[in-house]
Amino acid sequence: MSLQVSASPTKIIQRNAEKDYTRRSANFHPSIWGDRFLSYTSDSMEKDDGSAKHQELKEEIRRMLKAYINKPTQNNLDLIDAIQRLGVSYHFESEIDEILGKLHEAHQDCGLGDNENDELYYISLQFRLLRQHGCKISADVFKRFKDSDGNFKTSLAKDVGGMLSLYEATHLGRLIKSAPHLPSESNMP
């Protein structure tokens, strides 16, 4: 059995090239936005007044952080938390590292949460920031907020900020427990 070929592929291509094809237009209506978003103006690129303000604000935050390096306070930890949540902490890594390092040293000397006046929010914030920083902090700092049955006191339900901070801290505690490359709670001092 033989196959018959009517024309070679090159002849078909030549015949198609000779034909004049016209493409249909879709006849779309013009955009209601016009082309003003497509236009390029070099004047907007030359104005650079935002970077000076940006540098000024960075330096102001850096000064605020340096003022609290020797004595970490709740306001300072709130500032560090806000900077991290905004995603700009990479600008202030050395200052944040120094503050959290001093806080960890103070924790090792006298213990986190030894002061009875410290609130749940403040203790939870310290716990979470130090854990995120890679410091080994025991979850025993929350024992004073538990009743004799081992449950958290019902009076804490009214402290919304403290409960939210505690939730974030416990979430981080669970992550550290489940991460195989990090030490578990039982191995922490």
C-alpha positions as CSV (number, residue, x, y, z in Angstrom):
1,M,0.0,0.0,0.0
2,S,1.3,3.3,-0.9
3,L,0.3,6.7,0.4
4,Q,-0.5,9.4,-2.1
5,V,0.7,12.9,-1.3
6,S,-1.0,15.6,-3.3
7,A,1.4,18.4,-2.7
8,S,4.6,18.9,-0.8
9,P,4.4,21.1,2.3
10,T,6.6,23.7,0.7
11,K,4.1,24.2,-2.1
12,I,1.3,24.6,0.4
13,I,3.2,27.3,2.3
14,Q,4.0,29.1,-1.0
15,R,0.3,29.1,-2.0
16,N,-0.8,30.4,1.5
17,A,1.8,33.2,1.3
18,E,0.5,34.3,-2.1
19,K,-3.1,34.8,-0.7
20,D,-3.9,38.1,0.8
21,Y,-5.4,37.7,4.3
22,T,-7.2,40.4,6.0
23,R,-7.8,40.2,9.7
24,R,-11.1,41.2,11.1
25,S,-11.1,44.0,13.7
26,A,-13.0,43.4,16.9
27,N,-14.2,47.0,16.8
28,F,-13.9,47.5,20.6
29,H,-15.1,50.8,22.0
30,P,-12.4,53.1,23.3
31,S,-11.7,52.8,27.0
32,I,-13.5,55.1,29.3
33,W,-10.2,55.8,31.1
34,G,-8.5,57.1,28.0
35,D,-4.7,56.8,27.8
36,R,-3.8,59.1,30.7
37,F,-2.5,56.2,32.7
38,L,-0.2,55.2,29.9
39,S,1.4,58.6,29.4
40,Y,4.9,59.0,30.9
41,T,6.0,62.3,32.3
42,S,9.6,62.7,33.4
43,D,8.7,65.6,35.7
44,S,7.1,63.2,38.2
45,M,10.3,61.2,38.4
46,E,12.5,64.2,39.0
47,K,10.7,65.3,42.2
48,D,12.5,63.5,45.0
49,D,11.2,65.3,48.0
50,G,9.9,62.1,49.6
51,S,13.3,60.5,50.2
52,A,14.4,63.4,52.4
53,K,11.3,63.0,54.6
54,H,11.8,59.2,54.6
55,Q,15.3,59.6,55.9
56,E,14.2,62.1,58.5
57,L,11.5,59.7,59.8
58,K,14.0,56.8,59.9
59,E,16.4,58.9,62.0
60,E,13.6,60.0,64.3
61,I,12.6,56.3,65.0
62,R,16.3,55.4,65.4
63,R,16.7,58.1,68.0
64,M,13.6,56.9,69.8
65,L,15.0,53.3,69.9
66,K,18.4,54.4,71.0
67,A,16.9,56.3,73.9
68,Y,15.5,53.1,75.3
69,I,18.4,50.8,74.7
70,N,19.6,50.7,78.3
71,K,16.2,50.5,79.9
72,P,13.6,48.6,77.8
73,T,10.1,49.7,78.7
74,Q,6.6,48.8,77.5
75,N,6.5,51.8,75.2
76,N,9.7,50.7,73.6
77,L,8.5,47.1,73.1
78,D,5.3,48.4,71.6
79,L,7.4,50.5,69.2
80,I,9.5,47.4,68.2
81,D,6.3,45.4,67.8
82,A,4.7,48.1,65.5
83,I,7.9,48.4,63.5
84,Q,8.0,44.6,62.9
85,R,4.3,44.5,62.0
86,L,4.8,47.3,59.5
87,G,7.6,45.3,57.9
88,V,10.3,48.0,58.2
89,S,12.3,46.4,61.0
90,Y,15.1,45.7,58.6
91,H,16.0,49.4,58.8
92,F,16.6,49.1,62.6
93,E,18.0,45.6,63.0
94,S,21.0,46.6,65.1
95,E,19.0,48.8,67.5
96,I,16.3,46.1,67.9
97,D,18.9,43.4,68.5
98,E,20.6,45.5,71.1
99,I,17.3,46.3,73.0
100,L,16.1,42.7,72.9
101,G,19.6,41.5,73.9
102,K,19.5,43.7,77.0
103,L,16.0,42.6,77.8
104,H,17.1,38.9,77.6
105,E,20.1,39.7,79.9
106,A,17.7,41.3,82.4
107,H,15.4,38.3,82.1
108,Q,18.3,35.9,83.0
109,D,19.3,38.1,85.9
110,C,16.0,38.6,87.6
111,G,13.4,36.7,85.6
112,L,10.7,37.8,83.2
113,G,7.5,38.7,85.0
114,D,8.9,38.8,88.5
115,N,7.3,42.1,89.0
116,E,3.8,41.6,90.3
117,N,2.6,44.8,88.7
118,D,3.4,43.6,85.2
119,E,0.3,43.0,83.1
120,L,-0.5,40.0,80.9
121,Y,-0.1,42.1,77.8
122,Y,3.4,43.3,78.8
123,I,4.6,39.8,79.8
124,S,3.2,38.2,76.6
125,L,4.7,40.9,74.5
126,Q,8.1,40.4,76.0
127,F,7.8,36.6,75.7
128,R,6.8,36.8,72.0
129,L,9.5,39.3,71.0
130,L,12.2,37.4,72.8
131,R,11.1,34.1,71.3
132,Q,11.0,35.7,67.8
133,H,14.5,37.0,68.4
134,G,15.6,33.4,69.1
135,C,16.0,33.6,72.9
136,K,15.2,30.7,75.1
137,I,12.3,31.8,77.4
138,S,10.3,29.4,79.5
139,A,6.6,29.5,79.4
140,D,6.6,29.4,83.2
141,V,6.3,33.2,83.2
142,F,2.6,32.7,82.7
143,K,2.1,30.5,85.8
144,R,1.1,33.5,87.9
145,F,-1.9,34.1,85.6
146,K,-3.3,30.6,86.3
147,D,-5.6,29.5,89.1
148,S,-5.1,26.4,91.3
149,D,-6.6,24.1,88.7
150,G,-4.0,25.2,86.1
151,N,-6.5,27.2,84.0
152,F,-6.1,30.9,83.2
153,K,-8.0,33.1,85.6
154,T,-11.5,34.1,84.4
155,S,-10.7,37.8,85.3
156,L,-8.2,37.8,82.4
157,A,-11.1,37.6,79.9
158,K,-11.8,41.3,80.5
159,D,-8.2,42.2,79.4
160,V,-8.7,42.0,75.6
161,G,-5.3,43.4,74.7
162,G,-3.6,41.0,77.1
163,M,-5.6,38.0,75.8
164,L,-4.7,38.9,72.2
165,S,-1.0,39.2,73.1
166,L,-1.2,35.9,75.0
167,Y,-2.8,34.2,72.0
168,E,0.1,35.5,69.7
169,A,2.7,34.4,72.3
170,T,1.2,30.9,72.6
171,H,1.0,30.6,68.9
172,L,4.7,31.3,68.7
173,G,5.3,28.8,71.6
174,R,3.6,26.1,69.6
175,L,5.7,26.8,66.5
176,I,8.8,26.5,68.5
177,K,7.7,23.3,70.1
178,S,6.9,21.7,66.7
179,A,10.0,23.0,64.9
180,P,12.6,20.2,64.9
181,H,15.6,22.4,64.6
182,L,14.7,24.6,67.6
183,P,14.8,23.6,71.3
184,S,11.6,22.4,72.8
185,E,10.0,23.7,76.0
186,S,11.3,20.7,78.0
187,N,14.9,21.6,77.0
188,M,14.6,25.2,78.0
189,P,16.1,26.4,81.3
